[in-house]
Amino acid sequence: MRTFSAIAGSALFLVAAPGIVAGLLPWLLTDHYRKPLSAVPGFVPAGSVLAVGAAAILLHAFARFALEGLGTPAPVAPTEKLVVGGIYRHVRNPMYVAVLAIILGQALIFSSWPVLFYGLVAAAAMISFVKVYEEPTLASRYGAEYETYRRAVPGWLPRITPWRGQ
């Protein structure tokens, strides 16, 4: 895949997947982002920092797919190379972790139990998808390279020091 196509495909998938999961659905659950009167004041700055930081990580992860992997996160247009640079040296699933952190940030900002519950359901769905589809697919596609990476880099809780493999 050419770089331009990878960037365009990744941008489209960013809007279609995380845009809906971490944007549209929480927006609907929070009454269109109207802040409730019962919002906990200390939660707003914490949630804001969490959501903005996670959004930056999400954009970085999408860029790595397009520029390093020459593909997209969408299963219909996968990367040509296994993506292991940048944030992927700390955690194997930074997109999912970032999306969940954005949802948690919004739950804090809007003091929303429904958004928090939605985040837990989304986490269960993401973990299941990774275990049932992504990991076997990556193992099949990239073989020993992926297995080495999988053993060295945690899937969900980032390691402090970056993996130095490859």
C-alpha positions as CSV (number, residue, x, y, z in Angstrom):
1,M,0.0,0.0,0.0
2,R,1.3,3.5,-0.8
3,T,1.8,5.9,2.0
4,F,-1.0,8.3,0.9
5,S,-3.5,5.4,0.8
6,A,-2.4,4.2,4.2
7,I,-2.8,7.7,5.7
8,A,-6.2,8.2,4.0
9,G,-7.4,4.7,5.0
10,S,-6.2,5.2,8.6
11,A,-7.9,8.6,8.9
12,L,-11.1,7.1,7.6
13,F,-10.9,4.3,10.1
14,L,-10.1,6.7,12.9
15,V,-13.4,8.5,12.3
16,A,-15.4,5.3,11.8
17,A,-14.2,3.2,14.7
18,P,-12.7,5.3,17.6
19,G,-14.8,8.3,16.5
20,I,-18.0,6.3,17.1
21,V,-16.8,4.2,20.1
22,A,-15.1,7.0,22.0
23,G,-16.9,10.0,20.6
24,L,-20.5,9.5,19.4
25,L,-21.6,6.8,21.9
26,P,-20.3,8.7,25.0
27,W,-21.8,11.9,23.6
28,L,-25.2,10.1,23.4
29,L,-24.8,8.7,26.9
30,T,-23.9,12.1,28.4
31,D,-26.9,13.9,27.0
32,H,-24.8,15.4,24.2
33,Y,-22.0,16.4,26.6
34,R,-24.1,18.5,28.8
35,K,-22.3,18.7,32.1
36,P,-24.5,17.5,35.0
37,L,-25.0,19.7,38.0
38,S,-23.6,17.0,40.2
39,A,-20.2,16.8,38.4
40,V,-17.3,16.3,40.9
41,P,-15.0,19.3,40.4
42,G,-11.7,17.4,40.9
43,F,-12.8,14.8,38.3
44,V,-13.0,17.4,35.5
45,P,-9.3,18.3,35.3
46,A,-8.3,14.7,35.8
47,G,-10.7,13.4,33.1
48,S,-9.6,16.2,30.7
49,V,-5.9,15.3,31.1
50,L,-6.7,11.6,30.7
51,A,-8.8,12.1,27.6
52,V,-6.5,14.6,25.8
53,G,-3.4,12.5,26.6
54,A,-5.1,9.4,25.4
55,A,-6.2,11.2,22.2
56,A,-2.6,12.1,21.5
57,I,-1.5,8.5,22.0
58,L,-4.4,7.3,19.7
59,L,-3.3,9.7,16.9
60,H,0.3,8.6,17.3
61,A,-0.7,4.9,17.1
62,F,-2.7,5.5,14.0
63,A,0.2,7.4,12.4
64,R,2.5,4.4,13.1
65,F,0.2,2.1,11.3
66,A,0.2,4.3,8.2
67,L,3.8,5.4,8.2
68,E,5.7,2.4,9.7
69,G,3.3,-0.4,8.7
70,L,2.1,1.0,5.4
71,G,-1.4,-0.1,6.1
72,T,-4.4,0.7,8.4
73,P,-5.8,-0.6,11.6
74,A,-8.9,-1.8,9.7
75,P,-8.8,-5.6,9.2
76,V,-9.7,-5.1,5.5
77,A,-6.5,-3.2,4.8
78,P,-3.8,-4.5,7.2
79,T,-0.3,-3.3,7.5
80,E,2.5,-4.8,5.3
81,K,4.9,-4.8,8.2
82,L,4.4,-5.6,11.9
83,V,4.2,-2.2,13.7
84,V,6.5,-2.3,16.7
85,G,7.9,1.3,16.9
86,G,6.9,4.3,19.0
87,I,4.2,3.6,21.6
88,Y,4.1,0.0,20.4
89,R,7.4,-0.6,22.2
90,H,5.5,0.0,25.4
91,V,2.2,-1.8,24.8
92,R,0.8,-4.0,22.1
93,N,-2.7,-2.5,22.1
94,P,-2.2,1.2,22.4
95,M,-5.3,2.1,20.3
96,Y,-7.6,0.1,22.5
97,V,-6.0,1.4,25.7
98,A,-6.3,5.0,24.4
99,V,-9.9,4.6,23.4
100,L,-10.7,3.1,26.8
101,A,-8.8,6.0,28.5
102,I,-10.8,8.5,26.5
103,I,-14.0,6.9,27.6
104,L,-12.9,6.9,31.2
105,G,-11.8,10.5,30.9
106,Q,-15.3,11.4,29.7
107,A,-16.9,9.4,32.6
108,L,-14.9,11.5,35.0
109,I,-15.5,14.8,33.2
110,F,-19.3,14.3,33.1
111,S,-19.5,12.2,36.4
112,S,-21.4,9.7,34.3
113,W,-22.0,6.2,35.6
114,P,-23.6,5.2,32.2
115,V,-20.3,6.2,30.4
116,L,-18.3,4.3,33.0
117,F,-20.4,1.2,32.5
118,Y,-20.2,1.6,28.8
119,G,-16.4,1.7,29.1
120,L,-16.4,-1.6,31.0
121,V,-18.6,-3.2,28.3
122,A,-16.3,-1.8,25.6
123,A,-13.2,-3.1,27.4
124,A,-14.7,-6.6,27.5
125,A,-15.5,-6.5,23.8
126,M,-12.1,-5.2,22.9
127,I,-10.2,-7.8,25.0
128,S,-12.4,-10.6,23.5
129,F,-11.8,-9.3,20.0
130,V,-8.0,-9.2,20.5
131,K,-7.9,-12.7,22.0
132,V,-10.3,-14.3,19.5
133,Y,-9.3,-12.5,16.3
134,E,-6.3,-10.2,16.4
135,E,-3.7,-12.3,18.2
136,P,-4.3,-15.4,16.1
137,T,-4.4,-13.3,12.9
138,L,-1.1,-11.5,13.7
139,A,0.5,-14.8,14.7
140,S,-0.5,-16.3,11.4
141,R,0.5,-13.2,9.3
142,Y,3.8,-12.4,11.0
143,G,4.9,-15.7,12.6
144,A,7.9,-15.8,14.8
145,E,8.3,-12.0,14.6
146,Y,5.0,-11.5,16.2
147,E,5.5,-14.2,18.8
148,T,8.8,-12.6,19.9
149,Y,7.1,-9.2,20.1
150,R,4.1,-10.7,22.0
151,R,6.3,-12.3,24.6
152,A,8.3,-9.1,25.2
153,V,5.6,-6.4,25.2
154,P,2.5,-6.5,27.4
155,G,-0.9,-6.2,25.7
156,W,-2.7,-3.8,28.1
157,L,-0.6,-2.4,30.8
158,P,2.3,-0.5,29.3
159,R,5.9,-1.3,30.3
160,I,7.9,1.6,31.6
161,T,11.0,1.0,29.5
162,P,10.6,0.6,25.7
163,W,11.2,-2.8,24.2
164,R,14.5,-2.7,22.3
165,G,13.9,-5.7,20.0
166,Q,14.1,-5.4,16.2
